Amino acid sequence: MTRSSIINHHDNLAIERIINKSDLFPIAHLQAGLDVSKAVCRIAIRGKNGQLEGYGTGFLVSPNLLLTNNHVLETAESAMYAVAEFNYQDDVHFMPLEIISFRLDPRLFFITNEALDFTLVAVEPNNSNAVPLANFGYLPLLPKPGKILEGEYVTIIQHPNGGPKAITIRENEVKFISSDFVQYVSDTEPGSSGSPVFNDQWMVVSLHHAGIPDPNDNNVWIANEGIRISSIIQHLSDKRVGIENEESRKLLDQLLSVVMPGSTATPMEVGVLDADWYAGATGYNPHF
């Protein structure tokens, strides 16, 4: 006997129910994910002789700057030989799209930090085929630490194992947040290092960089981890005064002017939102 045969046909709510928390999203959420994914690329890591050494993931965070991990691009020299490959993905017919490659330009801009495991490097504005980098947009970085909270969910756009672009859409709960790091149970693989980690509003909340082993068994992985964008932005803001090259400083200022207009924001406590987050709120609604 089917469920429909035992319920009152006048009860429209008997067929569908919200189980625990609502997982419903407007269909435009999928299009928004496709839009932001354009800025995500595979990084092909090559040696001086052009030999392929491995892959990572990166993403554009301003018109000419790309963010990835320090352990993907440790030095300006390694970035000199690396290539950012956009569009490495399959279409709805499982056919590969044309890969659009760009050289990096660490001589123009290169900042890296081992403790926060990030590298920010310039990308050529047009590739050898005169394709503009601007075609792929970029993902603005917001300094507010309150973009994600424990118990919420994240989505990672990545190139696992150096393969075509992929996305995590299940089992993505945030388990722990510290001053500099976010831990979540989203799946990643080698090659996913340097991927953007998004909240449900497609804001970048962290830079994925590593798996977290069980403290009692290093062969068992219990979570994945990303560096908080708020920590990266604060570090970049602190480093700005030491940049002597005027063109390099302008590139960083362009990034910071988007994320921190007017001044350097004071970091918030985890889980506490500044007053401007509540702008326009109408308060308690008894009819909600």
C-alpha positions in Angstrom: 0.0 0.0 0.0 1.4 3.4 -1.0 1.5 6.3 1.4 -0.9 8.2 -0.8 -3.6 5.6 -0.2 -3.6 6.1 3.5 -3.5 9.9 3.9 -6.3 12.4 3.7 -6.2 13.8 0.2 -7.2 17.2 1.7 -4.0 17.3 3.8 -1.5 19.0 1.6 1.2 18.9 4.3 1.0 15.1 4.8 3.0 14.3 1.7 6.0 16.6 2.2 7.6 17.5 5.5 10.8 19.4 6.6 13.1 16.8 8.3 15.2 18.4 11.0 16.5 21.6 9.3 15.4 22.7 5.9 17.7 21.8 3.0 15.7 23.8 0.5 17.5 26.3 -1.7 16.2 28.4 -4.6 17.2 26.9 -8.0 19.3 30.1 -8.6 21.7 28.8 -6.0 23.0 26.3 -8.6 23.6 29.1 -11.2 25.4 31.2 -8.6 27.7 28.3 -7.9 28.4 27.9 -11.6 29.2 31.6 -11.8 31.7 31.7 -9.0 33.3 28.5 -10.3 34.7 30.3 -13.3 37.3 31.9 -11.1 38.6 28.6 -9.9 41.5 27.0 -11.8 43.9 24.0 -11.8 47.5 24.9 -11.1 49.9 22.8 -13.1 53.2 22.8 -11.2 56.3 22.5 -13.5 60.0 22.5 -13.0 62.6 24.6 -14.9 62.7 22.0 -17.7 59.0 22.1 -18.1 58.4 18.7 -16.5 55.1 18.3 -14.7 55.6 17.9 -11.0 52.1 18.0 -9.7 48.8 19.9 -9.4 47.0 22.2 -7.1 43.9 24.4 -7.2 43.7 28.2 -7.0 41.2 31.0 -7.6 41.2 34.6 -8.6 40.6 37.1 -5.8 41.0 40.3 -7.7 41.3 41.2 -11.5 45.0 40.1 -11.5 45.8 38.2 -8.3 45.4 34.4 -7.6 45.3 32.7 -4.2 46.5 29.2 -3.5 48.5 27.4 -0.8 52.1 28.0 0.2 52.7 24.3 -0.2 51.5 24.5 -3.8 53.6 27.5 -4.7 56.3 27.8 -2.1 58.6 30.3 -3.9 58.5 32.9 -6.6 60.7 30.7 -8.7 58.1 27.8 -8.5 55.4 30.2 -9.5 57.4 31.3 -12.5 57.1 27.9 -14.1 53.5 27.1 -13.0 50.4 27.6 -15.2 46.9 28.5 -14.2 44.4 26.4 -16.2 40.8 27.6 -16.3 37.8 25.8 -17.7 39.3 22.3 -17.0 35.9 20.7 -16.6 33.3 18.6 -18.5 30.1 19.9 -19.9 26.6 18.4 -19.3 27.4 15.8 -22.1 30.5 14.7 -20.3 32.7 16.3 -23.0 35.8 18.4 -21.9 35.7 22.1 -22.4 38.6 24.0 -23.9 41.3 24.7 -21.3 42.4 28.3 -21.1 45.9 28.7 -19.7 47.6 31.7 -18.2 51.2 32.2 -16.9 51.8 33.6 -13.4 53.8 36.7 -12.9 55.6 36.5 -9.5 58.0 39.3 -10.5 55.1 41.7 -10.4 53.5 40.4 -7.2 54.3 37.5 -4.9 53.5 37.1 -1.2 53.6 33.8 0.7 53.2 32.7 4.3 54.0 29.2 5.6 52.2 29.4 8.9 48.9 30.4 7.2 49.8 28.3 4.2 48.8 30.8 1.5 50.4 32.3 -1.6 49.1 35.3 -3.4 50.6 35.8 -6.9 49.9 38.0 -10.0 48.6 36.5 -13.2 49.2 37.8 -16.7 46.2 40.0 -17.8 46.1 38.3 -21.3 47.4 34.9 -22.3 49.4 34.0 -25.4 46.1 33.7 -27.4 45.0 37.2 -26.3 42.3 35.8 -24.1 41.7 38.3 -21.2 41.9 37.0 -17.7 38.9 39.2 -17.0 36.7 36.6 -18.7 36.9 34.5 -15.5 36.0 37.2 -13.0 37.2 36.9 -9.4 35.9 36.0 -5.9 36.0 39.0 -3.5 37.4 38.3 -0.1 35.5 39.7 2.9 37.3 40.2 6.2 34.4 39.4 8.6 35.1 36.3 10.6 31.4 35.7 11.1 30.8 34.3 7.5 30.6 30.7 8.8 29.7 29.1 12.2 30.1 25.7 13.7 27.3 23.4 12.6 26.7 25.2 9.3 27.8 23.8 5.9 30.4 24.6 3.4 30.9 23.8 -0.3 34.3 23.4 -1.9 35.0 23.8 -5.6 38.2 22.0 -6.4 40.4 19.9 -8.8 40.7 16.6 -6.9 43.8 14.6 -8.0 44.4 17.3 -10.6 41.3 16.1 -12.5 38.4 18.1 -13.9 36.7 20.7 -11.7 34.4 19.1 -9.0 32.2 20.2 -6.1 31.3 18.8 -2.8 27.5 18.9 -2.2 27.0 16.4 0.7 28.4 15.8 4.2 29.9 19.3 4.5 29.3 20.3 8.1 31.7 22.6 9.9 33.0 20.9 13.0 35.4 23.4 14.6 36.6 27.0 14.2 39.7 28.4 15.7 41.3 31.9 15.4 42.9 31.0 12.1 41.4 27.8 10.8 38.1 26.1 9.9 37.6 22.3 10.1 34.9 20.5 8.1 34.0 17.0 6.9 33.8 17.9 3.2 35.7 15.5 0.9 38.9 16.5 -0.8 41.8 14.7 -2.5 45.4 15.5 -3.4 45.2 18.4 -5.9 42.4 20.1 -4.0 44.9 22.2 -2.0 44.3 25.9 -2.6 40.5 25.5 -3.2 38.0 28.1 -2.1 35.6 27.0 0.7 32.2 28.7 0.4 29.3 29.3 2.8 25.7 29.0 1.5 25.8 32.5 0.1 28.8 31.6 -2.0 31.2 33.8 0.0 34.7 32.4 0.4 35.2 31.6 4.1 38.5 29.8 4.0 41.3 28.5 1.8 41.4 24.7 1.9 44.9 23.3 2.7 45.0 19.9 4.5 43.4 16.9 6.1 43.3 16.4 9.9 44.2 13.0 11.2 42.8 11.4 14.3 45.2 12.3 17.2 45.1 8.6 18.2 45.6 7.1 14.8 47.4 9.0 12.0 46.0 6.6 9.4 42.4 7.8 10.1 41.3 11.2 8.8 38.6 12.9 10.8 38.2 16.3 9.0 39.6 18.7 6.4 40.9 22.1 7.2 41.1 25.6 5.6 42.7 28.9 6.6 40.2 31.6 7.5 40.0 34.4 4.9 39.8 36.9 7.8 43.3 35.8 8.9 44.7 36.0 5.4 43.3 39.5 4.9 44.7 40.7 8.2 48.2 39.4 7.3 48.1 41.0 3.9 47.0 44.3 5.5 49.9 44.1 7.9 52.4 43.3 5.1 51.3 46.2 2.9 53.6 48.8 4.5 56.6 46.7 3.7 55.9 46.5 -0.1 58.4 48.9 -1.8 57.4 48.3 -5.5 54.7 50.8 -6.3 53.0 48.6 -8.9 52.9 45.6 -6.5 51.4 47.8 -3.8 48.7 49.1 -6.1 47.7 45.5 -6.9 47.4 44.7 -3.2 45.6 48.0 -2.5 43.1 47.0 -5.2 42.4 43.8 -3.4 42.2 45.4 0.0 40.0 48.3 -1.2 37.3 45.8 -2.1 37.4 43.8 1.1 38.4 46.6 3.6 37.1 49.9 2.1 38.3 53.0 4.0 40.2 51.3 6.8 41.5 48.1 8.3 38.6 46.3 10.0 39.0 45.1 13.6 38.7 41.3 13.8 35.5 40.1 15.4 35.2 37.3 17.9 34.1 34.0 16.5 30.3 33.8 16.2 29.8 37.5 16.9 28.5 39.8 14.2 29.2 43.5 13.8 26.3 45.9 13.9 26.3 46.4 10.1 25.4 42.7 9.7 22.0 43.5 11.1 21.3 46.6 9.0 17.7 46.6 7.8 16.6 43.9 10.3 13.1 44.5 11.5 13.3 42.4 14.7 10.8 39.9 16.1 7.9 39.0 13.8 5.1 37.1 15.6 3.6 36.0 12.3 6.7 34.4 11.0 
